[in-house]
């Protein structure tokens, strides 16, 4: 069986003009994970990333921490995140009276309110209750499934693959492997930590989840303050 280490990108730049860049802490989280993997003696036969800046930057940091050349990587856009900004704009056209919008406007630095809004938007999205979205839930789920199938085709017996994706794509990836209902997939999404690992054994026919949302490189009292979710 081959192995897959599927990692959520490191902390992005919440509140900045361009969210799709790692924060200073995000760059450090990536290097810490790479150093941990090197200390464990884990090497990779294939590197896979989604097609977003934060995915590539996370891979860059991991490879730097491992002391390896990570330039040879396969890009799978199926690991890209959904477009939350435009999806929220579409949601507001029919749900603009949701009091959460005023709560966020009154206290824009409170991330918890954004997560509450995200849960409502995602729930409506999976029920096909938002018009004019940039991507339907069905289309999103299909491209994540396609990425999973492409990774499975990389199995050559004992291959170890490192892949970087986003919280939504990874939770949907895991949901597909476990065949869980659509409405519970985003319960996984909203608890996913930055640079957390989900581990799988797989071949071309099947994939088994053996670990979820693990952060061994940050799982100490000294590092607890560096655990993030955005």
PyMOL commands that place a pseudoatom at each C-alpha (Angstrom):
pseudoatom trace, name=CA, resn=UNK, resi=1, chain=A, elem=C, hetatm=0, pos=[0.000, 0.000, 0.000]
pseudoatom trace, name=CA, resn=UNK, resi=2, chain=A, elem=C, hetatm=0, pos=[1.052, 3.583, -0.658]
pseudoatom trace, name=CA, resn=UNK, resi=3, chain=A, elem=C, hetatm=0, pos=[0.739, 6.393, 1.888]
pseudoatom trace, name=CA, resn=UNK, resi=4, chain=A, elem=C, hetatm=0, pos=[-0.685, 9.891, 1.658]
pseudoatom trace, name=CA, resn=UNK, resi=5, chain=A, elem=C, hetatm=0, pos=[0.081, 12.738, 4.044]
pseudoatom trace, name=CA, resn=UNK, resi=6, chain=A, elem=C, hetatm=0, pos=[-2.613, 15.319, 3.236]
pseudoatom trace, name=CA, resn=UNK, resi=7, chain=A, elem=C, hetatm=0, pos=[-1.794, 18.639, 4.928]
pseudoatom trace, name=CA, resn=UNK, resi=8, chain=A, elem=C, hetatm=0, pos=[-3.864, 21.765, 5.298]
pseudoatom trace, name=CA, resn=UNK, resi=9, chain=A, elem=C, hetatm=0, pos=[-1.960, 24.921, 4.360]
pseudoatom trace, name=CA, resn=UNK, resi=10, chain=A, elem=C, hetatm=0, pos=[-0.343, 26.995, 7.106]
pseudoatom trace, name=CA, resn=UNK, resi=11, chain=A, elem=C, hetatm=0, pos=[-1.958, 30.115, 8.535]
pseudoatom trace, name=CA, resn=UNK, resi=12, chain=A, elem=C, hetatm=0, pos=[-3.023, 32.511, 5.792]
pseudoatom trace, name=CA, resn=UNK, resi=13, chain=A, elem=C, hetatm=0, pos=[-3.361, 36.296, 6.038]
pseudoatom trace, name=CA, resn=UNK, resi=14, chain=A, elem=C, hetatm=0, pos=[-6.752, 36.838, 7.666]
pseudoatom trace, name=CA, resn=UNK, resi=15, chain=A, elem=C, hetatm=0, pos=[-7.874, 40.466, 7.369]
pseudoatom trace, name=CA, resn=UNK, resi=16, chain=A, elem=C, hetatm=0, pos=[-5.261, 41.363, 4.745]
pseudoatom trace, name=CA, resn=UNK, resi=17, chain=A, elem=C, hetatm=0, pos=[-6.072, 42.591, 1.239]
pseudoatom trace, name=CA, resn=UNK, resi=18, chain=A, elem=C, hetatm=0, pos=[-4.847, 39.240, -0.098]
pseudoatom trace, name=CA, resn=UNK, resi=19, chain=A, elem=C, hetatm=0, pos=[-5.833, 36.304, 2.098]
pseudoatom trace, name=CA, resn=UNK, resi=20, chain=A, elem=C, hetatm=0, pos=[-4.036, 33.875, -0.227]
pseudoatom trace, name=CA, resn=UNK, resi=21, chain=A, elem=C, hetatm=0, pos=[-0.603, 34.475, 1.307]
pseudoatom trace, name=CA, resn=UNK, resi=22, chain=A, elem=C, hetatm=0, pos=[0.897, 32.888, 4.392]
pseudoatom trace, name=CA, resn=UNK, resi=23, chain=A, elem=C, hetatm=0, pos=[1.307, 35.028, 7.473]
pseudoatom trace, name=CA, resn=UNK, resi=24, chain=A, elem=C, hetatm=0, pos=[4.707, 35.212, 9.173]
pseudoatom trace, name=CA, resn=UNK, resi=25, chain=A, elem=C, hetatm=0, pos=[3.473, 32.544, 11.598]
pseudoatom trace, name=CA, resn=UNK, resi=26, chain=A, elem=C, hetatm=0, pos=[2.236, 30.470, 8.661]
pseudoatom trace, name=CA, resn=UNK, resi=27, chain=A, elem=C, hetatm=0, pos=[5.712, 30.379, 7.136]
pseudoatom trace, name=CA, resn=UNK, resi=28, chain=A, elem=C, hetatm=0, pos=[7.093, 29.275, 10.506]
pseudoatom trace, name=CA, resn=UNK, resi=29, chain=A, elem=C, hetatm=0, pos=[4.427, 26.580, 10.949]
pseudoatom trace, name=CA, resn=UNK, resi=30, chain=A, elem=C, hetatm=0, pos=[5.419, 25.123, 7.579]
pseudoatom trace, name=CA, resn=UNK, resi=31, chain=A, elem=C, hetatm=0, pos=[9.102, 24.966, 8.495]
pseudoatom trace, name=CA, resn=UNK, resi=32, chain=A, elem=C, hetatm=0, pos=[8.301, 23.405, 11.863]
pseudoatom trace, name=CA, resn=UNK, resi=33, chain=A, elem=C, hetatm=0, pos=[6.329, 20.656, 10.155]
pseudoatom trace, name=CA, resn=UNK, resi=34, chain=A, elem=C, hetatm=0, pos=[9.187, 20.029, 7.725]
pseudoatom trace, name=CA, resn=UNK, resi=35, chain=A, elem=C, hetatm=0, pos=[11.682, 19.828, 10.570]
pseudoatom trace, name=CA, resn=UNK, resi=36, chain=A, elem=C, hetatm=0, pos=[9.424, 17.363, 12.392]
pseudoatom trace, name=CA, resn=UNK, resi=37, chain=A, elem=C, hetatm=0, pos=[9.102, 15.155, 9.312]
pseudoatom trace, name=CA, resn=UNK, resi=38, chain=A, elem=C, hetatm=0, pos=[12.863, 15.209, 8.824]
pseudoatom trace, name=CA, resn=UNK, resi=39, chain=A, elem=C, hetatm=0, pos=[13.396, 14.282, 12.471]
pseudoatom trace, name=CA, resn=UNK, resi=40, chain=A, elem=C, hetatm=0, pos=[11.041, 11.334, 11.995]
pseudoatom trace, name=CA, resn=UNK, resi=41, chain=A, elem=C, hetatm=0, pos=[12.996, 10.254, 8.904]
pseudoatom trace, name=CA, resn=UNK, resi=42, chain=A, elem=C, hetatm=0, pos=[9.928, 10.520, 6.665]
pseudoatom trace, name=CA, resn=UNK, resi=43, chain=A, elem=C, hetatm=0, pos=[10.664, 11.067, 2.989]
pseudoatom trace, name=CA, resn=UNK, resi=44, chain=A, elem=C, hetatm=0, pos=[8.344, 11.575, 0.043]
pseudoatom trace, name=CA, resn=UNK, resi=45, chain=A, elem=C, hetatm=0, pos=[8.314, 10.110, -3.437]
pseudoatom trace, name=CA, resn=UNK, resi=46, chain=A, elem=C, hetatm=0, pos=[5.785, 12.592, -4.823]
pseudoatom trace, name=CA, resn=UNK, resi=47, chain=A, elem=C, hetatm=0, pos=[4.771, 16.134, -3.903]
pseudoatom trace, name=CA, resn=UNK, resi=48, chain=A, elem=C, hetatm=0, pos=[1.275, 17.412, -4.747]
pseudoatom trace, name=CA, resn=UNK, resi=49, chain=A, elem=C, hetatm=0, pos=[-0.243, 20.862, -4.253]
pseudoatom trace, name=CA, resn=UNK, resi=50, chain=A, elem=C, hetatm=0, pos=[-3.417, 22.724, -5.040]
pseudoatom trace, name=CA, resn=UNK, resi=51, chain=A, elem=C, hetatm=0, pos=[-3.059, 25.730, -7.301]
pseudoatom trace, name=CA, resn=UNK, resi=52, chain=A, elem=C, hetatm=0, pos=[-3.121, 28.474, -4.654]
pseudoatom trace, name=CA, resn=UNK, resi=53, chain=A, elem=C, hetatm=0, pos=[-0.283, 30.634, -3.340]
pseudoatom trace, name=CA, resn=UNK, resi=54, chain=A, elem=C, hetatm=0, pos=[-0.742, 29.440, 0.228]
pseudoatom trace, name=CA, resn=UNK, resi=55, chain=A, elem=C, hetatm=0, pos=[-0.485, 25.810, -0.910]
pseudoatom trace, name=CA, resn=UNK, resi=56, chain=A, elem=C, hetatm=0, pos=[2.799, 26.392, -2.730]
pseudoatom trace, name=CA, resn=UNK, resi=57, chain=A, elem=C, hetatm=0, pos=[4.182, 28.512, 0.114]
pseudoatom trace, name=CA, resn=UNK, resi=58, chain=A, elem=C, hetatm=0, pos=[3.322, 25.797, 2.628]
pseudoatom trace, name=CA, resn=UNK, resi=59, chain=A, elem=C, hetatm=0, pos=[5.076, 23.199, 0.492]
pseudoatom trace, name=CA, resn=UNK, resi=60, chain=A, elem=C, hetatm=0, pos=[8.081, 25.517, 0.161]
pseudoatom trace, name=CA, resn=UNK, resi=61, chain=A, elem=C, hetatm=0, pos=[8.329, 25.858, 3.943]
pseudoatom trace, name=CA, resn=UNK, resi=62, chain=A, elem=C, hetatm=0, pos=[7.970, 22.124, 4.581]
pseudoatom trace, name=CA, resn=UNK, resi=63, chain=A, elem=C, hetatm=0, pos=[10.662, 21.311, 2.036]
pseudoatom trace, name=CA, resn=UNK, resi=64, chain=A, elem=C, hetatm=0, pos=[12.955, 23.969, 3.520]
pseudoatom trace, name=CA, resn=UNK, resi=65, chain=A, elem=C, hetatm=0, pos=[12.442, 22.450, 6.972]
pseudoatom trace, name=CA, resn=UNK, resi=66, chain=A, elem=C, hetatm=0, pos=[13.221, 18.994, 5.583]
pseudoatom trace, name=CA, resn=UNK, resi=67, chain=A, elem=C, hetatm=0, pos=[16.240, 20.273, 3.676]
pseudoatom trace, name=CA, resn=UNK, resi=68, chain=A, elem=C, hetatm=0, pos=[14.998, 18.915, 0.343]
pseudoatom trace, name=CA, resn=UNK, resi=69, chain=A, elem=C, hetatm=0, pos=[14.402, 20.317, -3.134]
pseudoatom trace, name=CA, resn=UNK, resi=70, chain=A, elem=C, hetatm=0, pos=[10.632, 20.544, -3.554]
pseudoatom trace, name=CA, resn=UNK, resi=71, chain=A, elem=C, hetatm=0, pos=[10.518, 22.043, -7.025]
pseudoatom trace, name=CA, resn=UNK, resi=72, chain=A, elem=C, hetatm=0, pos=[9.234, 18.866, -8.690]
pseudoatom trace, name=CA, resn=UNK, resi=73, chain=A, elem=C, hetatm=0, pos=[5.583, 18.929, -7.693]
pseudoatom trace, name=CA, resn=UNK, resi=74, chain=A, elem=C, hetatm=0, pos=[2.258, 17.968, -9.270]
pseudoatom trace, name=CA, resn=UNK, resi=75, chain=A, elem=C, hetatm=0, pos=[-0.466, 20.633, -9.257]
pseudoatom trace, name=CA, resn=UNK, resi=76, chain=A, elem=C, hetatm=0, pos=[-4.048, 19.415, -8.731]
pseudoatom trace, name=CA, resn=UNK, resi=77, chain=A, elem=C, hetatm=0, pos=[-6.551, 22.307, -8.752]
pseudoatom trace, name=CA, resn=UNK, resi=78, chain=A, elem=C, hetatm=0, pos=[-9.070, 19.915, -7.224]
pseudoatom trace, name=CA, resn=UNK, resi=79, chain=A, elem=C, hetatm=0, pos=[-7.378, 20.611, -3.877]
pseudoatom trace, name=CA, resn=UNK, resi=80, chain=A, elem=C, hetatm=0, pos=[-8.189, 24.337, -4.141]
pseudoatom trace, name=CA, resn=UNK, resi=81, chain=A, elem=C, hetatm=0, pos=[-10.614, 25.919, -1.685]
pseudoatom trace, name=CA, resn=UNK, resi=82, chain=A, elem=C, hetatm=0, pos=[-14.151, 27.065, -2.465]
pseudoatom trace, name=CA, resn=UNK, resi=83, chain=A, elem=C, hetatm=0, pos=[-14.524, 30.809, -3.111]
pseudoatom trace, name=CA, resn=UNK, resi=84, chain=A, elem=C, hetatm=0, pos=[-15.931, 31.889, 0.238]
pseudoatom trace, name=CA, resn=UNK, resi=85, chain=A, elem=C, hetatm=0, pos=[-15.802, 35.635, -0.503]
pseudoatom trace, name=CA, resn=UNK, resi=86, chain=A, elem=C, hetatm=0, pos=[-17.974, 35.490, -3.607]
pseudoatom trace, name=CA, resn=UNK, resi=87, chain=A, elem=C, hetatm=0, pos=[-20.169, 32.789, -2.082]
pseudoatom trace, name=CA, resn=UNK, resi=88, chain=A, elem=C, hetatm=0, pos=[-20.848, 35.045, 0.917]
pseudoatom trace, name=CA, resn=UNK, resi=89, chain=A, elem=C, hetatm=0, pos=[-21.672, 37.939, -1.397]
pseudoatom trace, name=CA, resn=UNK, resi=90, chain=A, elem=C, hetatm=0, pos=[-24.184, 35.719, -3.196]
pseudoatom trace, name=CA, resn=UNK, resi=91, chain=A, elem=C, hetatm=0, pos=[-25.647, 34.568, 0.144]
pseudoatom trace, name=CA, resn=UNK, resi=92, chain=A, elem=C, hetatm=0, pos=[-26.103, 38.184, 1.261]
pseudoatom trace, name=CA, resn=UNK, resi=93, chain=A, elem=C, hetatm=0, pos=[-28.387, 38.929, -1.705]
pseudoatom trace, name=CA, resn=UNK, resi=94, chain=A, elem=C, hetatm=0, pos=[-31.058, 36.644, -0.278]
pseudoatom trace, name=CA, resn=UNK, resi=95, chain=A, elem=C, hetatm=0, pos=[-30.030, 36.575, 3.388]
pseudoatom trace, name=CA, resn=UNK, resi=96, chain=A, elem=C, hetatm=0, pos=[-28.911, 40.166, 3.869]
pseudoatom trace, name=CA, resn=UNK, resi=97, chain=A, elem=C, hetatm=0, pos=[-31.126, 40.504, 6.922]
pseudoatom trace, name=CA, resn=UNK, resi=98, chain=A, elem=C, hetatm=0, pos=[-29.068, 37.902, 8.800]
pseudoatom trace, name=CA, resn=UNK, resi=99, chain=A, elem=C, hetatm=0, pos=[-28.061, 39.707, 12.032]
pseudoatom trace, name=CA, resn=UNK, resi=100, chain=A, elem=C, hetatm=0, pos=[-24.596, 38.174, 11.818]
pseudoatom trace, name=CA, resn=UNK, resi=101, chain=A, elem=C, hetatm=0, pos=[-23.686, 40.739, 9.145]
pseudoatom trace, name=CA, resn=UNK, resi=102, chain=A, elem=C, hetatm=0, pos=[-24.291, 43.604, 11.575]
pseudoatom trace, name=CA, resn=UNK, resi=103, chain=A, elem=C, hetatm=0, pos=[-22.471, 41.715, 14.336]
pseudoatom trace, name=CA, resn=UNK, resi=104, chain=A, elem=C, hetatm=0, pos=[-19.426, 41.366, 12.081]
pseudoatom trace, name=CA, resn=UNK, resi=105, chain=A, elem=C, hetatm=0, pos=[-19.615, 45.042, 11.047]
pseudoatom trace, name=CA, resn=UNK, resi=106, chain=A, elem=C, hetatm=0, pos=[-19.687, 46.067, 14.707]
pseudoatom trace, name=CA, resn=UNK, resi=107, chain=A, elem=C, hetatm=0, pos=[-16.739, 43.851, 15.642]
pseudoatom trace, name=CA, resn=UNK, resi=108, chain=A, elem=C, hetatm=0, pos=[-14.748, 42.952, 12.490]
pseudoatom trace, name=CA, resn=UNK, resi=109, chain=A, elem=C, hetatm=0, pos=[-11.755, 41.560, 14.405]
pseudoatom trace, name=CA, resn=UNK, resi=110, chain=A, elem=C, hetatm=0, pos=[-13.746, 38.780, 16.061]
pseudoatom trace, name=CA, resn=UNK, resi=111, chain=A, elem=C, hetatm=0, pos=[-12.988, 35.660, 14.012]
pseudoatom trace, name=CA, resn=UNK, resi=112, chain=A, elem=C, hetatm=0, pos=[-15.694, 33.632, 15.772]
pseudoatom trace, name=CA, resn=UNK, resi=113, chain=A, elem=C, hetatm=0, pos=[-18.410, 35.624, 14.022]
pseudoatom trace, name=CA, resn=UNK, resi=114, chain=A, elem=C, hetatm=0, pos=[-16.848, 34.888, 10.630]
pseudoatom trace, name=CA, resn=UNK, resi=115, chain=A, elem=C, hetatm=0, pos=[-16.848, 31.173, 11.450]
pseudoatom trace, name=CA, resn=UNK, resi=116, chain=A, elem=C, hetatm=0, pos=[-20.543, 31.373, 12.419]
pseudoatom trace, name=CA, resn=UNK, resi=117, chain=A, elem=C, hetatm=0, pos=[-21.321, 33.060, 9.103]
pseudoatom trace, name=CA, resn=UNK, resi=118, chain=A, elem=C, hetatm=0, pos=[-19.204, 30.524, 7.239]
pseudoatom trace, name=CA, resn=UNK, resi=119, chain=A, elem=C, hetatm=0, pos=[-21.192, 27.654, 8.745]
pseudoatom trace, name=CA, resn=UNK, resi=120, chain=A, elem=C, hetatm=0, pos=[-24.483, 29.229, 7.667]
pseudoatom trace, name=CA, resn=UNK, resi=121, chain=A, elem=C, hetatm=0, pos=[-23.248, 29.950, 4.150]
pseudoatom trace, name=CA, resn=UNK, resi=122, chain=A, elem=C, hetatm=0, pos=[-21.839, 26.438, 3.701]
pseudoatom trace, name=CA, resn=UNK, resi=123, chain=A, elem=C, hetatm=0, pos=[-25.032, 24.830, 4.967]
pseudoatom trace, name=CA, resn=UNK, resi=124, chain=A, elem=C, hetatm=0, pos=[-27.082, 26.836, 2.468]
pseudoatom trace, name=CA, resn=UNK, resi=125, chain=A, elem=C, hetatm=0, pos=[-24.560, 26.051, -0.291]
pseudoatom trace, name=CA, resn=UNK, resi=126, chain=A, elem=C, hetatm=0, pos=[-24.793, 22.282, 0.166]
pseudoatom trace, name=CA, resn=UNK, resi=127, chain=A, elem=C, hetatm=0, pos=[-28.608, 22.557, 0.025]
pseudoatom trace, name=CA, resn=UNK, resi=128, chain=A, elem=C, hetatm=0, pos=[-28.356, 24.535, -3.243]
pseudoatom trace, name=CA, resn=UNK, resi=129, chain=A, elem=C, hetatm=0, pos=[-30.069, 27.527, -1.627]
pseudoatom trace, name=CA, resn=UNK, resi=130, chain=A, elem=C, hetatm=0, pos=[-27.677, 30.221, -2.947]
pseudoatom trace, name=CA, resn=UNK, resi=131, chain=A, elem=C, hetatm=0, pos=[-27.996, 31.614, -6.455]
pseudoatom trace, name=CA, resn=UNK, resi=132, chain=A, elem=C, hetatm=0, pos=[-25.157, 32.878, -8.658]
pseudoatom trace, name=CA, resn=UNK, resi=133, chain=A, elem=C, hetatm=0, pos=[-22.377, 31.112, -6.772]
pseudoatom trace, name=CA, resn=UNK, resi=134, chain=A, elem=C, hetatm=0, pos=[-19.002, 30.851, -8.568]
pseudoatom trace, name=CA, resn=UNK, resi=135, chain=A, elem=C, hetatm=0, pos=[-19.097, 27.053, -8.103]
pseudoatom trace, name=CA, resn=UNK, resi=136, chain=A, elem=C, hetatm=0, pos=[-21.918, 24.764, -7.026]
pseudoatom trace, name=CA, resn=UNK, resi=137, chain=A, elem=C, hetatm=0, pos=[-21.457, 22.296, -4.201]
pseudoatom trace, name=CA, resn=UNK, resi=138, chain=A, elem=C, hetatm=0, pos=[-21.903, 19.428, -6.655]
pseudoatom trace, name=CA, resn=UNK, resi=139, chain=A, elem=C, hetatm=0, pos=[-19.142, 20.800, -8.917]
pseudoatom trace, name=CA, resn=UNK, resi=140, chain=A, elem=C, hetatm=0, pos=[-16.823, 21.423, -5.961]
pseudoatom trace, name=CA, resn=UNK, resi=141, chain=A, elem=C, hetatm=0, pos=[-17.314, 17.917, -4.618]
pseudoatom trace, name=CA, resn=UNK, resi=142, chain=A, elem=C, hetatm=0, pos=[-16.692, 16.474, -8.085]
pseudoatom trace, name=CA, resn=UNK, resi=143, chain=A, elem=C, hetatm=0, pos=[-13.350, 18.236, -8.550]
pseudoatom trace, name=CA, resn=UNK, resi=144, chain=A, elem=C, hetatm=0, pos=[-12.175, 17.158, -5.088]
pseudoatom trace, name=CA, resn=UNK, resi=145, chain=A, elem=C, hetatm=0, pos=[-13.152, 13.595, -5.978]
pseudoatom trace, name=CA, resn=UNK, resi=146, chain=A, elem=C, hetatm=0, pos=[-11.189, 13.906, -9.221]
pseudoatom trace, name=CA, resn=UNK, resi=147, chain=A, elem=C, hetatm=0, pos=[-8.100, 15.017, -7.280]
pseudoatom trace, name=CA, resn=UNK, resi=148, chain=A, elem=C, hetatm=0, pos=[-8.482, 12.012, -4.979]
pseudoatom trace, name=CA, resn=UNK, resi=149, chain=A, elem=C, hetatm=0, pos=[-8.691, 9.680, -7.959]
pseudoatom trace, name=CA, resn=UNK, resi=150, chain=A, elem=C, hetatm=0, pos=[-5.592, 11.241, -9.521]
pseudoatom trace, name=CA, resn=UNK, resi=151, chain=A, elem=C, hetatm=0, pos=[-3.667, 10.721, -6.286]
pseudoatom trace, name=CA, resn=UNK, resi=152, chain=A, elem=C, hetatm=0, pos=[-4.827, 7.116, -6.139]
pseudoatom trace, name=CA, resn=UNK, resi=153, chain=A, elem=C, hetatm=0, pos=[-3.425, 6.576, -9.626]
pseudoatom trace, name=CA, resn=UNK, resi=154, chain=A, elem=C, hetatm=0, pos=[-0.008, 7.512, -8.215]
pseudoatom trace, name=CA, resn=UNK, resi=155, chain=A, elem=C, hetatm=0, pos=[0.067, 4.293, -6.194]
pseudoatom trace, name=CA, resn=UNK, resi=156, chain=A, elem=C, hetatm=0, pos=[2.947, 2.142, -7.316]
pseudoatom trace, name=CA, resn=UNK, resi=157, chain=A, elem=C, hetatm=0, pos=[3.395, 0.071, -4.170]
pseudoatom trace, name=CA, resn=UNK, resi=158, chain=A, elem=C, hetatm=0, pos=[4.977, 1.757, -1.192]
pseudoatom trace, name=CA, resn=UNK, resi=159, chain=A, elem=C, hetatm=0, pos=[4.945, 5.280, -2.663]
pseudoatom trace, name=CA, resn=UNK, resi=160, chain=A, elem=C, hetatm=0, pos=[4.700, 8.063, -0.061]
pseudoatom trace, name=CA, resn=UNK, resi=161, chain=A, elem=C, hetatm=0, pos=[2.885, 11.200, -1.195]
pseudoatom trace, name=CA, resn=UNK, resi=162, chain=A, elem=C, hetatm=0, pos=[2.767, 14.618, 0.472]
pseudoatom trace, name=CA, resn=UNK, resi=163, chain=A, elem=C, hetatm=0, pos=[-0.146, 16.806, -0.641]
pseudoatom trace, name=CA, resn=UNK, resi=164, chain=A, elem=C, hetatm=0, pos=[-1.197, 20.319, 0.404]
pseudoatom trace, name=CA, resn=UNK, resi=165, chain=A, elem=C, hetatm=0, pos=[-4.811, 21.480, 0.240]
pseudoatom trace, name=CA, resn=UNK, resi=166, chain=A, elem=C, hetatm=0, pos=[-7.320, 23.688, 2.057]
pseudoatom trace, name=CA, resn=UNK, resi=167, chain=A, elem=C, hetatm=0, pos=[-9.747, 23.029, 4.885]
pseudoatom trace, name=CA, resn=UNK, resi=168, chain=A, elem=C, hetatm=0, pos=[-12.814, 22.715, 2.666]
pseudoatom trace, name=CA, resn=UNK, resi=169, chain=A, elem=C, hetatm=0, pos=[-11.208, 20.541, 0.028]
pseudoatom trace, name=CA, resn=UNK, resi=170, chain=A, elem=C, hetatm=0, pos=[-9.559, 18.276, 2.607]
pseudoatom trace, name=CA, resn=UNK, resi=171, chain=A, elem=C, hetatm=0, pos=[-12.754, 17.809, 4.631]
pseudoatom trace, name=CA, resn=UNK, resi=172, chain=A, elem=C, hetatm=0, pos=[-14.576, 16.974, 1.393]
pseudoatom trace, name=CA, resn=UNK, resi=173, chain=A, elem=C, hetatm=0, pos=[-11.734, 14.600, 0.447]
pseudoatom trace, name=CA, resn=UNK, resi=174, chain=A, elem=C, hetatm=0, pos=[-12.059, 12.868, 3.832]
pseudoatom trace, name=CA, resn=UNK, resi=175, chain=A, elem=C, hetatm=0, pos=[-15.850, 12.856, 3.518]
pseudoatom trace, name=CA, resn=UNK, resi=176, chain=A, elem=C, hetatm=0, pos=[-15.551, 11.058, 0.192]
pseudoatom trace, name=CA, resn=UNK, resi=177, chain=A, elem=C, hetatm=0, pos=[-13.229, 8.429, 1.619]
pseudoatom trace, name=CA, resn=UNK, resi=178, chain=A, elem=C, hetatm=0, pos=[-15.545, 7.807, 4.581]
pseudoatom trace, name=CA, resn=UNK, resi=179, chain=A, elem=C, hetatm=0, pos=[-18.816, 8.271, 2.632]
pseudoatom trace, name=CA, resn=UNK, resi=180, chain=A, elem=C, hetatm=0, pos=[-20.176, 10.669, 5.239]
pseudoatom trace, name=CA, resn=UNK, resi=181, chain=A, elem=C, hetatm=0, pos=[-23.297, 12.820, 4.563]
pseudoatom trace, name=CA, resn=UNK, resi=182, chain=A, elem=C, hetatm=0, pos=[-22.809, 16.200, 2.912]
pseudoatom trace, name=CA, resn=UNK, resi=183, chain=A, elem=C, hetatm=0, pos=[-24.280, 18.095, 5.856]
pseudoatom trace, name=CA, resn=UNK, resi=184, chain=A, elem=C, hetatm=0, pos=[-21.581, 16.810, 8.227]
pseudoatom trace, name=CA, resn=UNK, resi=185, chain=A, elem=C, hetatm=0, pos=[-18.568, 17.379, 5.970]
pseudoatom trace, name=CA, resn=UNK, resi=186, chain=A, elem=C, hetatm=0, pos=[-18.202, 20.974, 7.097]
pseudoatom trace, name=CA, resn=UNK, resi=187, chain=A, elem=C, hetatm=0, pos=[-18.179, 19.953, 10.740]
pseudoatom trace, name=CA, resn=UNK, resi=188, chain=A, elem=C, hetatm=0, pos=[-14.763, 18.571, 9.792]
pseudoatom trace, name=CA, resn=UNK, resi=189, chain=A, elem=C, hetatm=0, pos=[-13.876, 21.712, 7.834]
pseudoatom trace, name=CA, resn=UNK, resi=190, chain=A, elem=C, hetatm=0, pos=[-14.402, 24.123, 10.719]
pseudoatom trace, name=CA, resn=UNK, resi=191, chain=A, elem=C, hetatm=0, pos=[-12.200, 22.191, 13.162]
pseudoatom trace, name=CA, resn=UNK, resi=192, chain=A, elem=C, hetatm=0, pos=[-9.275, 21.719, 10.761]
pseudoatom trace, name=CA, resn=UNK, resi=193, chain=A, elem=C, hetatm=0, pos=[-5.987, 23.179, 12.041]
pseudoatom trace, name=CA, resn=UNK, resi=194, chain=A, elem=C, hetatm=0, pos=[-3.315, 24.850, 9.947]
pseudoatom trace, name=CA, resn=UNK, resi=195, chain=A, elem=C, hetatm=0, pos=[-0.562, 22.394, 8.852]
pseudoatom trace, name=CA, resn=UNK, resi=196, chain=A, elem=C, hetatm=0, pos=[-2.605, 19.508, 10.306]
pseudoatom trace, name=CA, resn=UNK, resi=197, chain=A, elem=C, hetatm=0, pos=[-2.049, 16.093, 8.721]
pseudoatom trace, name=CA, resn=UNK, resi=198, chain=A, elem=C, hetatm=0, pos=[-4.610, 13.543, 7.621]
pseudoatom trace, name=CA, resn=UNK, resi=199, chain=A, elem=C, hetatm=0, pos=[-2.938, 10.217, 6.876]
pseudoatom trace, name=CA, resn=UNK, resi=200, chain=A, elem=C, hetatm=0, pos=[-4.138, 7.550, 4.457]
pseudoatom trace, name=CA, resn=UNK, resi=201, chain=A, elem=C, hetatm=0, pos=[-3.057, 4.177, 3.099]
pseudoatom trace, name=CA, resn=UNK, resi=202, chain=A, elem=C, hetatm=0, pos=[-4.177, 3.649, -0.484]
pseudoatom trace, name=CA, resn=UNK, resi=203, chain=A, elem=C, hetatm=0, pos=[-3.866, 1.795, -3.748]
pseudoatom trace, name=CA, resn=UNK, resi=204, chain=A, elem=C, hetatm=0, pos=[-5.549, 2.359, -7.108]
pseudoatom trace, name=CA, resn=UNK, resi=205, chain=A, elem=C, hetatm=0, pos=[-8.769, 0.703, -5.894]
pseudoatom trace, name=CA, resn=UNK, resi=206, chain=A, elem=C, hetatm=0, pos=[-9.335, 2.064, -2.390]
pseudoatom trace, name=CA, resn=UNK, resi=207, chain=A, elem=C, hetatm=0, pos=[-8.167, 4.542, 0.233]
pseudoatom trace, name=CA, resn=UNK, resi=208, chain=A, elem=C, hetatm=0, pos=[-8.299, 4.171, 4.029]
pseudoatom trace, name=CA, resn=UNK, resi=209, chain=A, elem=C, hetatm=0, pos=[-8.080, 7.023, 6.533]
pseudoatom trace, name=CA, resn=UNK, resi=210, chain=A, elem=C, hetatm=0, pos=[-5.735, 6.240, 9.442]
pseudoatom trace, name=CA, resn=UNK, resi=211, chain=A, elem=C, hetatm=0, pos=[-5.256, 9.671, 11.014]
pseudoatom trace, name=CA, resn=UNK, resi=212, chain=A, elem=C, hetatm=0, pos=[-7.143, 12.993, 10.979]
pseudoatom trace, name=CA, resn=UNK, resi=213, chain=A, elem=C, hetatm=0, pos=[-6.223, 16.614, 11.802]
pseudoatom trace, name=CA, resn=UNK, resi=214, chain=A, elem=C, hetatm=0, pos=[-2.973, 15.718, 13.552]
pseudoatom trace, name=CA, resn=UNK, resi=215, chain=A, elem=C, hetatm=0, pos=[-0.385, 18.371, 14.505]
pseudoatom trace, name=CA, resn=UNK, resi=216, chain=A, elem=C, hetatm=0, pos=[2.489, 16.432, 16.094]
pseudoatom trace, name=CA, resn=UNK, resi=217, chain=A, elem=C, hetatm=0, pos=[4.906, 19.324, 15.441]
pseudoatom trace, name=CA, resn=UNK, resi=218, chain=A, elem=C, hetatm=0, pos=[2.774, 21.671, 17.575]
pseudoatom trace, name=CA, resn=UNK, resi=219, chain=A, elem=C, hetatm=0, pos=[1.431, 19.210, 20.145]
pseudoatom trace, name=CA, resn=UNK, resi=220, chain=A, elem=C, hetatm=0, pos=[3.424, 20.377, 23.166]
pseudoatom trace, name=CA, resn=UNK, resi=221, chain=A, elem=C, hetatm=0, pos=[2.769, 22.886, 25.931]
pseudoatom trace, name=CA, resn=UNK, resi=222, chain=A, elem=C, hetatm=0, pos=[5.465, 25.161, 24.513]
pseudoatom trace, name=CA, resn=UNK, resi=223, chain=A, elem=C, hetatm=0, pos=[3.965, 25.177, 20.998]
pseudoatom trace, name=CA, resn=UNK, resi=224, chain=A, elem=C, hetatm=0, pos=[0.274, 25.297, 21.915]
pseudoatom trace, name=CA, resn=UNK, resi=225, chain=A, elem=C, hetatm=0, pos=[0.067, 29.044, 21.324]
pseudoatom trace, name=CA, resn=UNK, resi=226, chain=A, elem=C, hetatm=0, pos=[1.019, 28.564, 17.656]
pseudoatom trace, name=CA, resn=UNK, resi=227, chain=A, elem=C, hetatm=0, pos=[-2.022, 26.421, 16.796]
pseudoatom trace, name=CA, resn=UNK, resi=228, chain=A, elem=C, hetatm=0, pos=[-4.328, 28.287, 14.383]
pseudoatom trace, name=CA, resn=UNK, resi=229, chain=A, elem=C, hetatm=0, pos=[-7.399, 27.573, 12.265]
pseudoatom trace, name=CA, resn=UNK, resi=230, chain=A, elem=C, hetatm=0, pos=[-7.436, 30.166, 9.469]
for i in range(1, 230): cmd.bond("trace and resi %d" % i, "trace and resi %d" % (i + 1))
show_as sticks, trace
zoom trace
